[in-house]
Amino acid sequence: MQVLQVVSASLEASWQLLLDSSAYVLFGILVGGLLKVFLSPSYVARHLGEGKITSVVKAALLGIPIPLCSCGVLPAAASLKKQGANNGATTAFLISTPESGVDSISISYALLDPILTVARPLSAFVTALVAGISENLIHAPGNEAPMSADLSCQIDKCCTGEDCSPEEHARHHTLKEKLGAGVDFAVRDLWADLAGWFLVGILLAGLITSLVPDDMITRYLGGGLASMGFMLLLGVPLYICATASTPIAAALIMKGVSPGAALVFLLVGPATNMASLSVLLGIVGRRATVLYLVSIAVVSVGCGMALDIFYTASGISARSAMGQASEVLPFWLRLAAVVVLAAISIGPLTQSARRLAGRIGGFFNHREDQHCECTTGRCADDKIK
């Protein structure tokens, strides 16, 4: 009976988080899809190859609105690197992109308070600046390989862009077609990468809300350097995207975690994981990877401490302002957003379930293949027969 009560309380908390966040998630992924269509890769790369500092600032600013996770950002960063972006700019892009994004900013506004909503992308920008500028100062960028501009159509690859002028190419598609392509990318590609992790984050947040005692969280993670260090150790090896980490952070704050410690988790969790670090070594090298990790650790803890000091000095309670933005929207609109989000999640979640089932089946089949199939216990005799 107690188990059923816990499950019921967890699902109820998860449902409330889903209801409060769905409209903002939809807004975030739609903007992300439009960025893909209207933002030219060649234009982007042209601004990231020159200057020790200006290229880093541009790369950090560019990464803030783009909704990519720590693994999804790797091929994008590799492409920028090949097109001529220096190591500092690439490092800055690798940090600011997974730590922020229009989708995570939208859901932060829905589930967190306004101060944390602003502090999150601002801290991501500062972290990216520190890491990128440090890399370019320690190892000054030399003459990078010439950039190969990507002139192909970003809508449907209808042409390479080499046989027609930019003016003619710009008339290939109407605004309606561009908007349609952006929405299609948001639903089919962008949300397909995020749907599973978002569901995990919502369910984990519900479990934290129903299972974890308030006094235990307040006692050990209520603030200070120790709580920041714990969140740092928790976040570095964990694979979780910025959108999925937000409801978890909201649940932790409601349980008594300090806003600064939650900010450390929000910054470190999406930007680092063991799977992506090995690929990162191949893109920017060992020195830049070490600098990447050190910068994220030091700056995120520093920003967390500064945020806690700000809350204390101003007398503001993060818990009292949590989730107030979602109250602006009427219930019917929030419910409609849940229905739409659920509808576009069916395909990605089904594919994720099939992949998981295939991996589990492959694991057991591999174990069975390793067993000896001899019937008498003497393989030599069985093979002769």
Secondary structure, DSSP 8 states (H G I E B T S, - for coil): -HHHHHHHHHHHHHHHHHHHHHHHHHHHHHHHHHHHHHS-HHHHHHTSSS-SSHHHHHHHHHHTT----TTTHHHHHHHHHHTT--HHHHHHHHHHHHH--HHHHHHHHHHS-HHHHHHHHHHHHHHHHHHHHHHHHHS------------S-TTT----SSSS-HHHHHTSS-HHHHHHHHHHHIIIIIHHHHHHHHHHHHHHHHHHHHHS-HHHHHHHHSSSHHHHHHHHHHHSS----HHHHHHHHHHHHHTT--HHHHHHHHHHHHH--HHHHHHHHHHH-HHHHHHHHHHHHHHHHHHHHHHHHHHHHHT--TTTTTTGGGGGS-HHHHHHHHHHHHHHHHHHHHHHHHHHHHHHHHHHHHHHHHS---SSS-HHHHHH-
